[in-house]
Amino acid sequence: VQLQASGGGLVQAGGSLRLSCSGRTCSHCAMGWFRQAPGKEREFVAGISWSGANTAYGDSVKGRFTISSGSTGSTAYLQMNSLKPEDTAVYYCAAERRNTDSVGMLRYGYEYWGQGTQVTVSS
């Protein structure tokens, strides 16, 4: 399993960015986005089940971020709107094998990780 995250950058508060995570994943892998700000724990941002039917979001991004998957299920996107300075972090995509079509929110469950992409939101 190989994951590649892209799409990060510098944006003003209130702006939008779209992150992409692509690569070869397993057929029953949920995909997720996590983020880590300096001095903080890596936190769950959003996840999508292997079929795309189920999604989950961290409380701090609900209503602002949307996760989706590509037609083949090997790509995941994170549309980030109404960005805030506190969204500044390195964003990581990850994949987790699951027995059911559900989403895991714990980083320890994710076996495969891509490199991070920096998102910086200026005030």
C-alpha positions as a printed NumPy array, in Angstrom:
array([[  0.   ,   0.   ,   0.   ],
       [  1.435,   3.324,  -1.06 ],
       [ -0.223,   6.646,  -0.417],
       [  0.61 ,  10.08 ,  -1.757],
       [ -0.936,  13.223,  -0.295],
       [ -0.999,  16.52 ,  -2.148],
       [ -2.819,  19.83 ,  -2.338],
       [ -1.574,  21.64 ,   0.725],
       [ -0.552,  25.256,   0.702],
       [ -0.986,  28.703,   2.18 ],
       [ -4.477,  30.21 ,   2.278],
       [ -6.162,  33.076,   4.061],
       [ -8.75 ,  32.489,   6.744],
       [-12.113,  31.811,   5.182],
       [-10.554,  30.298,   2.094],
       [-10.635,  26.764,   0.729],
       [ -8.225,  24.002,  -0.197],
       [ -8.676,  20.525,  -1.62 ],
       [ -6.345,  17.759,  -0.556],
       [ -5.89 ,  14.576,  -2.531],
       [ -4.652,  11.192,  -1.431],
       [ -3.886,   8.69 ,  -4.126],
       [ -2.113,   5.423,  -4.446],
       [ -2.542,   1.732,  -4.291],
       [ -4.696,   0.621,  -1.4  ],
       [ -6.301,  -2.633,  -0.387],
       [ -9.777,  -3.533,  -1.582],
       [-11.392,  -3.216,   1.843],
       [ -9.519,  -0.271,   3.21 ],
       [-11.17 ,   2.743,   4.74 ],
       [ -9.258,   5.94 ,   4.097],
       [ -8.78 ,   8.76 ,   6.512],
       [ -7.234,  12.153,   6.98 ],
       [ -5.4  ,  13.137,  10.13 ],
       [ -3.559,  16.303,  11.033],
       [ -0.83 ,  17.276,  13.413],
       [  0.001,  20.79 ,  14.533],
       [  3.326,  21.587,  16.235],
       [  3.332,  20.371,  19.81 ],
       [ -0.008,  18.6  ,  19.466],
       [ -1.17 ,  15.043,  19.049],
       [ -2.126,  13.756,  15.635],
       [ -5.902,  14.02 ,  15.416],
       [ -8.576,  12.483,  13.26 ],
       [-10.044,  14.853,  10.692],
       [-12.24 ,  12.765,   8.402],
       [-12.63 ,   9.248,   7.095],
       [-14.536,   7.368,   4.436],
       [-15.404,   3.689,   4.237],
       [-14.152,   1.47 ,   1.465],
       [-17.466,   1.673,  -0.43 ],
       [-17.748,   5.426,   0.062],
       [-21.127,   5.016,   1.703],
       [-20.053,   6.   ,   5.194],
       [-18.113,   8.997,   6.421],
       [-17.021,  10.407,   9.751],
       [-15.616,  13.762,  10.835],
       [-13.802,  15.23 ,  13.759],
       [-15.897,  17.685,  15.757],
       [-13.73 ,  20.659,  14.871],
       [-14.263,  20.275,  11.116],
       [-17.88 ,  19.174,  10.881],
       [-19.827,  21.323,   8.471],
       [-16.666,  22.761,   6.915],
       [-14.767,  19.785,   5.535],
       [-16.034,  17.089,   3.195],
       [-14.322,  13.803,   2.407],
       [-15.021,  11.9  ,  -0.777],
       [-13.48 ,   9.086,  -2.76 ],
       [-12.745,   8.554,  -6.398],
       [-14.566,   6.059,  -8.585],
       [-11.976,   3.358,  -8.082],
       [-11.788,   3.865,  -4.339],
       [ -8.053,   4.35 ,  -4.458],
       [ -8.238,   8.125,  -4.158],
       [ -9.614,  10.194,  -1.323],
       [-10.25 ,  13.915,  -1.357],
       [-10.662,  16.361,   1.46 ],
       [-12.462,  19.555,   0.545],
       [-11.727,  22.135,   3.198],
       [-13.886,  25.259,   3.305],
       [-14.105,  28.166,   5.73 ],
       [-10.57 ,  27.502,   6.855],
       [ -9.411,  28.901,  10.166],
       [ -5.907,  29.58 ,  11.486],
       [ -6.383,  26.687,  13.908],
       [ -6.632,  24.351,  10.914],
       [ -2.937,  24.937,  10.3  ],
       [ -1.152,  21.598,  10.49 ],
       [  0.518,  18.864,   8.512],
       [ -2.227,  16.73 ,   7.013],
       [ -1.71 ,  13.   ,   6.53 ],
       [ -3.758,  10.485,   4.618],
       [ -3.963,   6.925,   5.826],
       [ -5.624,   3.616,   5.073],
       [ -7.009,   0.954,   7.378],
       [ -8.147,  -2.546,   6.573],
       [-11.613,  -3.126,   8.007],
       [-13.902,  -6.127,   8.165],
       [-16.992,  -3.961,   7.806],
       [-17.877,  -1.015,   5.599],
       [-17.225,   1.515,   8.334],
       [-14.764,   4.205,   9.338],
       [-12.218,   4.082,  12.098],
       [-11.366,   7.246,  13.982],
       [ -8.36 ,   6.029,  15.921],
       [ -4.976,   6.659,  14.401],
       [ -3.594,   3.437,  15.878],
       [ -5.934,   1.456,  13.666],
       [ -4.498,   2.863,  10.472],
       [ -1.691,   0.739,   9.112],
       [ -0.69 ,   2.685,   6.04 ],
       [  0.337,   6.322,   5.943],
       [  1.305,   8.782,   3.261],
       [  3.727,  11.605,   3.694],
       [  2.203,  14.782,   5.066],
       [  1.192,  17.898,   3.234],
       [  1.423,  21.264,   4.967],
       [ -1.674,  23.42 ,   5.275],
       [ -1.159,  26.932,   6.586],
       [ -4.059,  29.287,   7.2  ],
       [ -3.185,  32.918,   7.774],
       [ -5.385,  35.249,   9.785]])
